[in-house]
Amino acid sequence: MHWLNEIGRALEMAAMMGWQMLWALILGFGLSAVVQATVSREKVAKLMPDGGPRSIAIASGLGAASSSCSYAAVAIARTLFRKGADFRAAMAFEFASTNLVFELGLSLIVLMSWRFAAAEFVGGPVMIVLLVLLMNVFVGRRLVDGAREQAERGLLGRMEGHAAMDMAAKGDTWLARLRSPESFTAISNIFVMEWAAVLGDIVLGLLLAGCIAAWVPAAFWQRFFLVGHPALARWWGPFSGPLVALVSFVCSVGNVPLAAVLWQQGLSFGGVIAFLFGDLIILPIVNIHRKYYGWRAAMVLLVLFYIAMAGAALAVEWIFLALHLTPHAHAADMAMEMGFRWDHTTVLNIVFLTIAAVLLWRFFGSGGVRMLRHMNEPMGGGHEHGHSMEHAHHHH
């Protein structure tokens, strides 16, 4: 029966971490849905015509305010690229929407500590700047033209329908759009679709984290992360973090529980940040980049993404060290040690689960199920606009 106990332990750890993160995820996805329901994607592509600082800043800001599902981010980036956005700006958008979103920051604060969230938000912009500089040097006209040609073929990745739906409500000002009745419906639709998009990743991340915490011997990680050589580990961490991400297959918020376990097992601070940054080089996403932009572009992006991730994490490691902000002890008092009990987490979970229930009720009441079916479907070039209009109006 020993193995049954082990499975039980892994599941229990997964459940604990999920419970700790729940309210933060609902709040994060809710805020993200509000932004997406009030900002139109059609306008967005026009704001990113080149790789200049303004375009990149806009791309990053809009990425931070959009979906945190890595697959949706990658699909939306291609939609923007096809609508005329600059390739560098589209990639900056991709980085921001997987690394600078609300729910990621909140989950890090809840499960690890505010220092990890701060490092994520300091490192994110550094990583985007590094990426754009690298792309300026290594991504030439020919590569971009080839990528555009491939993008126009419209091969399927994942979350295609999600990327093509533009559900922004109508109205002159942001507040007017937010107040309109269709915006409540749009928010509920986007909220449920975001959950549908990342739920698999979150569950997979929690299960993987539980299994690794329960089954992989600490000695293995300590050797791999060079725990016995602190000075060397500081340099190795940022380079090893994305490699663990590459083979872990977990992306977006799903990798927070795994990051917590790796931190407990001795991965350096910069290494944990690099691991969190690494969700755009997991193998399924490298494969989608190949379909979207062709082999050559996918390989170049993989290498440049990796350098930007490791470089930004290294910068974070040293900046936080200089400011004496590096978290100490690989804290054992983390969320995994907690049993269920009546505390602020429970109260917050009840409040936010109630909000989620209201949004779900609206979603089912407004014919949202039909949209959910479209999430992984292609939306042909010409139909995209028509589709978004139809979604905005079909419940009037």
C-alpha positions in Angstrom: 0.0 0.0 0.0 3.1 2.2 0.2 2.6 3.6 -3.3 -1.0 4.5 -2.6 0.2 6.6 0.3 2.7 8.3 -2.0 0.1 9.1 -4.6 -2.1 10.4 -1.8 0.7 12.7 -0.6 1.3 14.1 -4.0 -2.4 14.8 -4.6 -2.7 16.4 -1.1 0.2 18.7 -1.9 -1.4 19.6 -5.2 -4.7 20.3 -3.6 -3.1 22.5 -0.9 -1.3 24.7 -3.5 -4.5 24.9 -5.6 -6.5 26.1 -2.6 -3.9 28.7 -1.7 -3.9 30.1 -5.3 -7.6 30.0 -6.0 -8.8 33.5 -5.1 -5.8 35.1 -6.7 -6.5 33.3 -10.0 -10.2 34.3 -10.0 -9.2 37.9 -9.3 -6.5 37.9 -11.9 -8.6 36.4 -14.6 -11.5 38.7 -13.7 -9.3 41.8 -14.1 -7.9 40.5 -17.4 -11.4 39.9 -18.7 -12.4 43.4 -17.9 -9.5 44.8 -19.9 -10.1 42.5 -22.9 -13.8 43.3 -22.9 -13.1 47.0 -23.2 -10.0 47.2 -25.5 -10.4 46.2 -29.2 -7.7 44.0 -30.8 -8.2 45.5 -34.2 -7.0 48.9 -32.9 -4.1 47.2 -31.0 -2.3 45.9 -34.2 -2.3 49.4 -35.6 -0.5 50.7 -32.5 2.5 48.4 -33.1 3.8 49.3 -36.6 7.5 49.0 -35.9 10.2 47.8 -33.4 10.7 51.3 -31.8 10.5 51.9 -28.1 6.9 53.3 -28.3 5.6 50.2 -30.2 7.4 47.8 -27.8 6.0 49.6 -24.8 2.5 49.5 -26.1 2.9 45.8 -27.1 4.1 45.0 -23.6 1.4 47.0 -21.8 -1.3 45.3 -23.9 0.3 41.9 -23.4 0.3 42.5 -19.6 -3.4 43.3 -19.8 -4.4 40.3 -21.9 -4.8 36.5 -21.6 -2.2 34.7 -19.5 -2.6 31.4 -21.3 0.7 30.9 -23.2 -1.1 29.2 -26.1 -3.6 32.0 -26.4 -0.8 34.6 -26.2 1.1 32.9 -29.0 -2.1 32.7 -31.2 -3.0 36.4 -30.5 0.6 37.4 -31.3 0.2 35.8 -34.7 -3.2 37.5 -35.3 -1.6 40.8 -34.5 1.4 40.1 -36.8 -1.0 39.2 -39.6 -3.0 42.4 -39.0 0.2 44.4 -39.6 2.0 44.5 -36.2 5.8 44.4 -36.3 7.3 41.0 -35.6 9.4 42.3 -32.7 6.4 44.0 -31.2 4.3 40.8 -31.6 7.0 38.8 -29.7 7.2 41.5 -27.0 3.4 41.1 -26.7 3.9 37.4 -26.3 6.5 37.8 -23.5 4.4 40.3 -21.6 1.2 38.3 -21.7 2.9 35.3 -20.2 5.1 37.1 -17.7 3.5 40.4 -16.7 -0.1 39.5 -16.0 -2.1 40.1 -12.8 -2.8 36.5 -12.0 0.8 35.4 -12.2 1.9 38.2 -9.8 -0.9 37.4 -7.4 -0.2 33.6 -7.5 3.5 34.3 -6.8 2.7 36.5 -3.8 0.3 33.9 -2.4 2.4 30.8 -2.9 5.9 32.1 -2.6 6.3 35.8 -1.5 6.1 39.3 -2.8 9.8 39.2 -3.6 9.2 36.7 -6.4 6.4 38.8 -7.8 8.6 41.9 -7.7 11.4 40.0 -9.4 9.0 38.8 -12.1 7.9 42.4 -12.8 11.4 43.8 -12.7 12.8 41.0 -14.9 9.9 41.0 -17.4 10.7 44.4 -19.0 14.5 43.6 -18.9 13.8 40.4 -20.8 11.6 42.2 -23.4 14.3 44.9 -24.0 17.0 42.1 -24.3 14.7 40.2 -26.8 14.2 43.2 -29.0 17.9 44.1 -29.0 18.7 40.4 -30.0 16.0 40.4 -32.7 17.4 43.7 -34.1 20.8 41.9 -34.5 19.8 38.4 -35.5 16.4 38.6 -37.2 16.8 40.0 -40.7 14.4 41.0 -43.4 14.5 37.6 -45.0 13.6 35.7 -41.8 10.6 38.1 -41.1 9.4 37.8 -44.7 9.5 34.0 -44.5 7.7 34.1 -41.1 5.0 36.4 -42.6 4.5 34.1 -45.6 4.2 31.1 -43.2 1.9 33.1 -40.9 -0.5 33.9 -43.8 -1.0 30.2 -44.4 -2.9 30.1 -41.1 -1.8 26.7 -39.9 -3.5 25.7 -36.7 -1.8 25.8 -33.3 -4.0 25.9 -30.2 -6.6 28.5 -29.0 -7.1 29.8 -32.5 -10.7 30.8 -32.0 -9.8 32.4 -28.7 -7.2 34.6 -30.5 -9.7 35.6 -33.3 -12.6 36.6 -31.1 -12.6 40.3 -30.4 -15.3 40.8 -27.9 -14.6 44.4 -26.9 -17.9 46.2 -26.1 -18.9 49.4 -28.0 -18.8 52.9 -26.5 -16.9 56.2 -26.7 -15.0 56.1 -23.5 -13.5 53.2 -21.5 -16.1 53.7 -18.7 -19.0 53.8 -21.1 -17.8 50.5 -22.6 -17.4 49.0 -19.2 -20.9 50.1 -18.1 -22.8 48.7 -21.2 -24.8 45.5 -20.6 -22.9 43.7 -23.4 -19.7 44.3 -21.5 -20.9 42.2 -18.5 -21.7 39.4 -21.0 -18.3 39.9 -22.7 -16.5 39.8 -19.3 -18.3 36.6 -18.3 -17.5 35.0 -21.7 -13.8 36.0 -21.6 -13.5 35.0 -17.9 -14.8 31.5 -18.6 -12.8 31.1 -21.8 -9.6 32.1 -20.0 -10.3 29.5 -17.4 -11.0 26.9 -20.0 -7.8 27.8 -21.7 -5.5 27.5 -18.7 -7.3 25.0 -16.4 -5.4 22.0 -17.9 -2.1 23.8 -17.4 -2.9 24.7 -13.8 -4.0 21.2 -12.9 -1.0 19.7 -14.7 1.3 22.1 -12.9 -0.2 21.3 -9.5 0.0 17.6 -10.1 3.6 17.8 -11.4 4.6 19.9 -8.4 2.9 17.5 -6.0 4.6 14.5 -7.6 8.1 16.1 -7.7 7.8 17.3 -4.1 6.7 13.9 -3.0 8.9 11.6 -5.2 12.0 13.2 -6.6 14.8 12.9 -4.1 16.2 16.2 -2.9 19.7 14.9 -3.6 19.0 14.9 -7.3 18.0 18.6 -7.4 20.9 19.6 -5.1 23.4 18.1 -7.5 21.6 19.5 -10.6 21.3 23.0 -9.1 24.9 22.9 -7.6 23.5 23.7 -4.2 26.9 22.9 -2.6 28.6 25.7 -4.6 26.5 28.9 -3.9 28.7 31.2 -6.0 28.5 28.9 -9.0 24.8 28.2 -8.4 24.1 32.0 -8.9 25.4 31.8 -12.4 24.1 28.3 -13.2 20.5 28.9 -11.9 19.4 31.4 -14.6 20.7 29.1 -17.3 19.3 25.9 -15.8 15.8 27.3 -15.0 14.5 27.6 -18.6 15.9 24.1 -19.3 13.7 22.6 -16.6 10.8 24.6 -18.1 11.6 23.3 -21.6 10.9 19.7 -20.5 8.2 20.4 -17.9 5.5 21.2 -20.5 3.7 23.5 -18.1 3.0 27.1 -19.0 1.5 30.3 -17.7 0.2 30.3 -14.1 0.6 26.5 -14.0 4.3 26.8 -13.4 4.0 28.7 -10.1 3.4 25.6 -8.0 6.4 23.9 -9.7 8.5 27.0 -9.1 7.7 26.8 -5.4 8.8 23.2 -5.3 12.1 23.9 -7.2 12.8 26.8 -4.8 12.3 24.4 -1.9 14.7 22.0 -3.6 17.5 24.5 -3.7 17.3 26.3 -7.1 18.8 29.8 -6.9 16.6 32.9 -6.8 17.6 33.8 -10.3 17.0 30.2 -11.4 13.4 30.2 -10.1 12.8 33.5 -12.0 14.3 32.0 -15.2 12.1 28.9 -14.8 9.0 31.2 -14.5 10.2 33.1 -17.6 10.6 29.8 -19.5 7.1 29.1 -20.5 7.5 30.2 -24.1 10.2 27.7 -24.8 8.3 24.6 -23.7 8.3 22.0 -26.6 4.6 22.3 -27.5 5.0 26.1 -28.0 8.2 25.6 -30.0 6.2 23.3 -32.3 3.4 26.0 -32.6 6.0 28.6 -33.5 7.2 26.2 -36.2 3.7 25.9 -37.7 3.1 29.7 -37.4 6.5 31.0 -38.7 8.4 28.1 -40.2 11.3 26.0 -38.9 14.0 28.6 -39.3 12.1 31.3 -37.4 11.1 28.9 -34.7 14.7 27.8 -34.0 16.0 31.4 -34.0 13.2 32.4 -31.6 14.0 29.4 -29.3 17.6 30.5 -29.0 16.9 34.2 -28.7 14.1 33.6 -26.2 16.4 31.4 -24.1 19.2 34.0 -24.1 16.8 36.8 -23.1 15.2 34.7 -20.3 18.6 33.6 -18.8 20.0 37.1 -19.2 17.1 38.8 -17.6 17.1 36.3 -14.7 20.8 36.8 -14.2 20.2 40.6 -14.1 17.4 40.1 -11.5 19.7 37.8 -9.4 22.4 40.5 -9.1 20.0 43.5 -8.8 18.2 41.8 -5.9 21.5 40.7 -4.3 22.8 44.3 -4.5 19.6 45.6 -2.9 19.6 42.9 -0.2 16.2 41.7 -1.4 17.0 38.1 -2.2 14.7 35.8 -0.2 16.6 33.8 2.3 16.0 30.3 3.5 14.4 28.0 1.0 11.4 28.5 3.2 9.7 25.4 4.4 6.8 27.5 5.7 5.3 27.6 2.3 1.8 27.0 1.3 2.4 23.2 0.9 2.8 22.8 4.6 -0.6 24.1 5.4 -3.7 22.1 6.1 -7.2 23.4 5.3 -8.2 25.7 8.0 -10.5 28.7 8.6 -8.3 31.7 7.7 -8.1 34.7 5.4 -7.5 32.4 2.4 -10.7 30.5 3.1 -12.7 33.8 3.4 -11.1 35.2 0.1 -11.8 31.9 -1.7 -15.5 32.0 -0.7 -15.9 35.6 -1.8 -14.2 35.1 -5.2 -15.9 31.7 -5.8 -19.2 33.6 -5.4 -18.1 36.2 -8.0 -17.0 33.4 -10.3 -20.4 31.7 -9.9 -22.2 35.0 -11.0 -20.0 35.2 -14.1 -20.6 31.5 -14.9 -24.4 32.1 -14.5 -24.2 35.0 -17.0 -22.0 32.9 -19.3 -24.5 30.1 -19.5 -27.4 32.5 -19.7 -26.0 34.3 -22.7 -25.3 31.4 -24.9 -21.6 31.2 -24.0 -21.4 27.5 -24.5 -21.6 27.9 -28.3 -18.5 30.2 -28.1 -16.6 27.7 -26.0 -16.8 25.3 -28.9 -15.2 27.8 -31.2 -12.1 28.3 -29.0 -9.9 25.8 -30.7 -11.3 26.3 -34.1 -9.7 28.2 -37.0 -11.3 31.5 -37.9 -10.4 32.2 -41.5 -8.7 35.5 -42.4 -11.9 37.1 -43.7 -14.2 35.8 -41.1 -12.3 37.1 -38.1 -14.0 40.5 -38.1 -17.4 39.1 -38.9 -17.1 36.6 -36.0 -16.2 39.2 -33.5 -19.1 41.4 -34.5 -21.4 38.4 -34.3 -20.2 37.6 -30.8 -20.7 41.2 -29.7 -24.3 41.2 -30.9 -25.7 37.7 -30.8 -27.2 38.1 -27.3 -29.0 41.4 -27.8 
